[in-house]
Amino acid sequence: MKAGWMLIIGRFGYVQTLVILTLFYGLLLGPVGLALAVSRRDLLDKRHLRIPGSAWHESETGGADLERAKLTS
């Protein structure tokens, strides 16, 4: 008897997961991705990677000195 309920609950959980993921991707990530594609936004700044050379960017924060290292430990 217990195995029958577990089978039903397992199927219900599988369907529920599919519904939740479909709603999440379809109603949240889909429109956001579409809006970013239409506006041609580059949130990861990948356009600069097509230029030959290094992709290294200097840090905008302060340098690595002894006083700064003491504060982080």
N, C-alpha and C positions, 0 to 999 in steps of 0.2 A: 504494500500500500504506500509506503514511504517513497519508494522508487518512482512510482507514478506521479506523485506530486512534484518530485524533483525534476522530472522530465518536463512537466508543464511549466514550472517556474523557470527552468533553463531556457525553454523556447520563448517565454515572455520576456526574459532578460535580454535575449538576443535581439528580438524585435524592438524592444525599448531602446537599446543601444543604437540600432540603426536609425530609428526615428530621431533621437537626440542629436546624433552626429550629422544627419541630413539637414536638420533645422539649423544647427550651428554653422555648418559650411554654407548652406544655401542662403540663409538670412543675414549672416554676419560677415563671413570672410568673402563670399562671392561679391556682394555689392562694394565692399571696401576695395577689393582687388580690381574690380571693374572701374571704380572711380579713380584709383591711382593710375591705371593703364590709360584711361581717357585723358587725364590731366598730365600724363607723361612725367610723373614725379619719380625721382630716383632716390628713395630713402636710404639705400645702402651705399650711395655714391659709387656705383659700379661703372659709370661712364669713363672715369679716369683710368680704369684698368685696361682699356683698349689701347691706350697710348704706350708705345714701347718704353721700357725702362722699369724702374722700381715703383712699387706701390706703397712705399714707406712714407708715412706722414709723421712729422715731428709732433711731439706731445704739446698740448696747449697748457698743461700744468707746469708747475715749477720743476726745476732740475732735481736730480738725485744727489743731494748733499747729505752730510753726516747728521745734521740737525733734523732734517726731514725723515731720515731713516730711524732716528731715535723715537720720533713721534708715532711711527707705525707699529713699533713693537710693544 
